[in-house]
Amino acid sequence: MSDSVIADDWQRAPTKLSAYLSARLHGDASSICLKPISGGRSYVTYWLRIGDQLHVLRQAPPASDLPTAHDIEREYELLRALDETTPVNVAKPLLLCTDRAVFGSPFMVMSKVDGFTLSSESDGAMLSIEERSDASRCFVDQLAALHSVAKPTPSRSKLPFLHRQVDRWLSQWQHAQALHPPELNRRFLSLAAAIRGSAQLRERPTLVHGDYRFDNVILRRVAGSIEVAAVIDWEMATYGDPLVDLGYTLASWTEVGDAPDRSDLPVGRRVSAHPGFMTRADLQQYYAESRGVSLPDMTVYEAFGFLKLAAIFAGINRLGFRQSQHVDRQLTRHVDRLITNGHRLIQMNALN
């Protein structure tokens, strides 16, 4: 066993990091330890132990050629604002460091939030039917609360937010398109064009999370029911059309009876494919009631959710290729299925 290993994968923090944290969070430098948290594909996340206190440290990747993907300073400031002035539940931000000399790349420290996440089919199966209903309701209530946070200044763009989002993820796709067969590129581009052509200019932009699904919500049991303790992973948050956020959530949401090409995807993981969880139709109805709004047909927004997911997983595949010179064929198949689901929704929209 290395001297740097304490126990159960805990490791002593590097000297510079220990000194930095000790001076700001008032702990003994020799007691500061880190333990990686699995599950993230972009930020690097650790448990941070300082004496008998446990926090979370989120670190931007050491290098990225996607300049808007890992802006941890922006995320930190957003969390501070949400924690202080809104009904959105978040982990309390404690510290931001932008000096790369301390730990190799910028990072922030947040309070630890007690609770659990739903990240797999078995996680959803462990809840009772009543708990699944509770989890669905509080999940949607928190999304509605998030969308109650208005943009502080009026938008100056003359393009619909959905249009701009398609362009953004089209740009991300183009970084990875050389790894994919020409037919897959053609189908992605045609899906992007169809969604962009359907974009509408909506008023009153709100806060949007950008990756709102059960994986990114910490739940807890309180007085016999389930509530949201914190929404996490805000790296893609911005201000825009809240229905774009809702469409992404719908694309990530599985339900009982979904065919394998819809349910067997690298997102959602059949968490909600159990009796008691809302269906996608129930989710839309409850969201509209919670916000007090009428929803338009959501098929184009949901199709965009699949487009965005395809671009995200293509980027993950590209990152893996840069590291190993190997294309993950299973990820490529998932990207293909995501695009297929998006096209199916566009065809449904054309028939309505």
C-alpha positions in Angstrom: 0.0 0.0 0.0 1.3 3.4 -1.0 1.9 6.0 1.8 -0.5 8.3 0.0 -3.4 5.9 0.4 -5.3 6.2 3.7 -8.1 3.6 3.5 -10.9 2.7 1.1 -9.4 4.6 -1.8 -8.9 7.8 0.1 -5.6 9.6 -0.8 -3.8 12.4 0.8 -4.3 15.6 -1.1 -1.3 17.1 -2.9 0.7 19.5 -0.8 -0.3 22.7 -2.7 -4.0 21.8 -2.6 -3.8 20.9 1.1 -2.2 24.2 2.0 -4.7 26.1 -0.1 -7.7 24.4 1.4 -6.3 24.5 5.0 -5.9 28.3 4.8 -9.4 28.9 3.6 -11.5 26.1 5.1 -9.7 26.0 8.5 -8.6 22.4 8.7 -5.4 20.7 9.5 -3.5 20.3 6.1 -2.3 16.8 7.1 -5.9 15.6 7.5 -7.0 16.6 4.0 -7.9 13.6 1.7 -9.6 13.0 -1.6 -11.6 10.1 -3.0 -12.9 10.1 -6.6 -16.6 9.9 -7.1 -17.5 7.7 -10.1 -20.1 8.6 -12.7 -19.0 11.9 -14.2 -17.9 12.1 -17.8 -16.7 15.7 -18.0 -15.9 17.3 -14.6 -13.8 15.4 -12.2 -15.5 15.1 -8.8 -14.1 14.0 -5.5 -15.2 13.5 -1.9 -13.1 15.9 0.1 -12.4 15.1 3.7 -11.0 17.7 6.1 -10.7 16.3 9.5 -14.2 15.0 10.4 -15.9 17.2 7.8 -16.9 15.9 4.3 -17.4 18.1 1.3 -17.4 17.7 -2.5 -14.7 19.1 -4.8 -15.6 19.6 -8.5 -12.7 20.1 -10.9 -12.7 21.2 -14.5 -10.9 18.9 -16.9 -7.2 19.9 -17.3 -7.8 20.7 -21.0 -10.8 21.1 -23.3 -11.2 22.4 -26.8 -14.9 23.1 -26.2 -14.6 26.5 -24.5 -18.2 26.7 -23.1 -18.3 23.2 -21.8 -16.4 23.5 -18.5 -16.8 27.0 -17.2 -16.6 26.2 -13.5 -16.4 29.9 -12.4 -19.7 30.6 -14.1 -21.2 27.5 -12.4 -19.9 28.6 -9.0 -21.5 32.1 -9.3 -24.8 30.6 -10.4 -24.9 28.3 -7.4 -24.2 31.2 -5.1 -27.1 33.1 -6.6 -29.5 30.1 -6.5 -28.5 29.3 -2.9 -29.1 32.8 -1.7 -32.2 34.0 -3.6 -34.3 31.2 -5.2 -36.5 28.2 -4.3 -34.1 25.9 -6.2 -32.3 23.4 -3.9 -28.6 23.3 -4.5 -25.4 22.2 -2.7 -24.0 25.2 -0.9 -20.9 26.6 -2.7 -18.0 27.1 -0.3 -15.0 28.0 -2.3 -13.7 28.7 -5.9 -10.1 28.4 -7.1 -9.2 29.5 -10.6 -5.4 29.2 -10.0 -4.3 26.2 -12.1 -1.1 26.0 -10.1 -3.0 24.7 -7.0 -4.5 21.6 -8.5 -3.9 21.6 -12.3 -7.2 23.2 -13.3 -9.9 25.4 -11.7 -12.1 23.8 -9.1 -14.8 24.6 -6.5 -15.8 23.1 -3.2 -19.4 22.5 -2.2 -21.1 21.2 0.9 -22.0 17.5 1.0 -25.8 16.9 0.5 -27.2 13.8 2.2 -29.5 11.6 0.1 -29.5 9.3 -2.9 -29.8 9.5 -6.7 -31.7 7.2 -9.2 -29.2 6.2 -11.8 -30.3 2.7 -13.0 -33.3 0.5 -13.5 -32.5 -1.3 -10.2 -32.5 2.0 -8.3 -36.0 2.7 -9.5 -37.1 -0.8 -8.7 -36.0 -0.4 -5.0 -38.6 2.3 -4.4 -42.2 1.5 -3.5 -45.0 2.5 -5.9 -45.9 5.4 -3.6 -42.2 6.5 -3.4 -42.0 6.4 -7.2 -45.0 8.7 -7.4 -43.4 11.0 -4.8 -40.1 11.0 -6.6 -41.8 11.9 -9.9 -43.8 14.8 -8.4 -40.9 16.4 -6.5 -38.6 16.0 -9.6 -41.1 17.9 -11.7 -41.8 20.5 -9.0 -38.1 21.3 -8.8 -37.9 21.7 -12.5 -40.9 24.1 -12.4 -39.2 26.0 -9.6 -36.0 26.2 -11.6 -38.0 27.6 -14.5 -39.5 30.3 -12.3 -36.1 32.0 -12.1 -36.3 34.7 -14.8 -33.4 36.0 -16.8 -32.1 39.1 -15.1 -31.7 41.1 -18.3 -33.7 40.9 -21.5 -32.5 38.7 -24.3 -31.0 40.6 -27.2 -30.9 37.7 -29.7 -33.4 37.8 -32.5 -33.1 34.0 -33.0 -35.2 31.5 -31.1 -33.3 29.8 -28.3 -34.1 26.4 -29.7 -32.5 27.6 -33.0 -29.4 28.7 -31.2 -29.2 25.5 -29.2 -29.3 23.4 -32.4 -26.5 25.5 -33.8 -24.4 25.0 -30.7 -24.8 21.2 -30.6 -24.3 21.0 -34.4 -20.9 22.7 -33.8 -20.1 20.2 -31.0 -21.1 17.3 -33.4 -18.7 18.6 -36.1 -15.8 18.1 -33.8 -16.5 14.4 -33.7 -18.1 13.7 -37.2 -14.9 12.2 -38.7 -15.4 9.2 -36.3 -18.9 8.4 -37.7 -20.0 6.8 -41.0 -21.2 9.3 -43.6 -24.8 8.1 -43.3 -24.9 8.8 -39.6 -23.5 12.3 -40.2 -26.2 12.9 -42.9 -29.0 11.8 -40.6 -27.7 14.0 -37.7 -27.6 17.0 -40.1 -31.0 16.4 -41.5 -32.5 16.1 -37.9 -30.8 19.4 -37.0 -32.2 21.1 -40.0 -35.7 19.8 -39.3 -35.7 21.0 -35.7 -34.2 24.4 -36.6 -36.8 24.9 -39.2 -39.5 24.4 -36.5 -38.0 26.7 -33.9 -40.3 29.4 -32.5 -39.4 32.7 -30.8 -40.7 32.5 -27.2 -40.9 35.2 -24.7 -39.6 35.4 -21.1 -36.4 33.3 -21.0 -35.8 31.5 -17.7 -33.0 29.6 -16.1 -32.5 26.3 -17.8 -30.4 23.5 -16.3 -29.3 21.8 -19.5 -29.0 18.3 -18.1 -32.1 17.8 -15.9 -32.7 14.1 -15.2 -32.8 11.8 -12.2 -29.0 11.3 -12.3 -28.6 15.0 -11.4 -31.1 15.2 -8.6 -30.3 14.2 -5.0 -33.4 12.9 -3.3 -34.0 12.3 0.4 -36.7 10.7 2.6 -38.5 13.2 4.9 -41.5 12.3 7.1 -42.5 9.3 5.0 -42.2 11.0 1.6 -39.5 11.9 -0.9 -38.3 15.4 -1.7 -35.4 16.9 -3.7 -32.5 17.7 -1.5 -30.4 19.3 -4.3 -30.1 19.7 -8.0 -26.5 19.0 -9.1 -24.2 19.3 -12.2 -25.0 22.8 -13.5 -22.2 23.0 -16.0 -24.6 23.4 -19.0 -27.0 25.9 -17.3 -27.9 29.1 -19.1 -31.0 31.3 -19.7 -33.4 30.5 -22.4 -36.7 28.8 -23.4 -37.6 26.5 -20.5 -39.4 24.1 -22.9 -36.0 23.2 -24.4 -35.1 22.0 -20.9 -38.4 20.1 -20.6 -37.9 18.5 -24.0 -34.4 17.2 -23.0 -35.9 15.8 -19.8 -38.6 14.0 -21.8 -36.0 12.5 -24.1 -34.2 11.2 -21.0 -37.3 9.8 -19.4 -38.2 6.1 -19.9 -41.6 4.6 -19.1 -43.3 1.2 -18.9 -43.8 -0.2 -22.3 -41.0 1.6 -24.1 -39.4 -0.4 -26.9 -35.7 -1.3 -26.5 -34.6 1.3 -29.1 -36.1 4.0 -26.7 -35.3 2.5 -23.3 -31.9 0.8 -23.8 -29.9 4.0 -24.1 -27.0 5.4 -22.1 -29.2 8.0 -20.5 -32.3 7.4 -18.4 -31.2 3.7 -18.0 -34.8 2.7 -17.4 -34.9 4.4 -14.0 -38.5 5.4 -14.4 -39.7 2.3 -16.4 -41.6 1.0 -13.4 -45.3 1.3 -12.3 -45.7 4.4 -10.1 -43.4 6.7 -12.0 -45.1 9.3 -14.2 -45.4 8.6 -17.9 -44.1 11.3 -20.2 -47.6 12.5 -20.8 -48.3 12.6 -17.1 -45.0 14.5 -16.6 -46.0 17.2 -19.2 -49.4 17.6 -17.6 -48.1 17.9 -14.1 -45.4 20.3 -15.2 -47.9 22.6 -16.9 -50.1 22.5 -13.7 -47.1 23.2 -11.5 -46.1 26.2 -13.5 -49.6 27.4 -14.4 -48.9 27.4 -18.1 -50.3 25.7 -21.2 -47.8 23.6 -23.2 -47.6 23.5 -27.0 -47.0 20.2 -28.7 -43.6 19.1 -27.3 -42.5 16.7 -30.0 -40.0 19.1 -31.6 -38.5 20.0 -28.2 -38.2 16.3 -27.3 -36.6 15.6 -30.7 -34.0 18.3 -29.9 -33.4 16.4 -26.6 -32.3 13.4 -28.6 -30.2 15.5 -31.0 -28.4 17.1 -28.0 -27.8 13.7 -26.4 -26.4 12.3 -29.7 -24.0 15.2 -29.8 -23.0 14.8 -26.2 -22.2 11.1 -26.6 -20.4 11.7 -29.9 -18.2 14.1 -28.0 -17.6 11.5 -25.3 -16.6 9.0 -28.0 -14.3 11.6 -29.5 -12.6 12.2 -26.1 -12.1 8.4 -25.7 -10.6 8.2 -29.2 -8.2 10.9 -28.4 -7.1 9.0 -25.3 -7.0 5.5 -26.8 -7.2 5.8 -30.6 -10.2 3.5 -30.4 -13.7 4.3 -31.5 -16.3 2.9 -29.0 -18.7 1.0 -31.3 -21.3 0.6 -28.6 -21.4 4.4 -28.1 -21.7 4.8 -31.9 -24.7 2.5 -31.8 -26.2 4.5 -29.0 -25.7 7.7 -31.0 -27.4 6.1 -34.0 -30.4 5.1 -31.8 -30.7 8.6 -30.3 -30.8 10.1 -33.8 -33.4 7.5 -34.9 -35.6 8.5 -31.9 -35.3 12.2 -32.9 -36.3 11.5 -36.5 -39.3 9.4 -35.3 -40.6 12.4 -33.3 -40.1 14.8 -36.3 -42.1 12.4 -38.5 -44.9 12.3 -35.9 -44.9 16.1 -35.7 -45.2 16.2 -39.5 -48.3 14.0 -39.4 -50.1 16.1 -36.7 
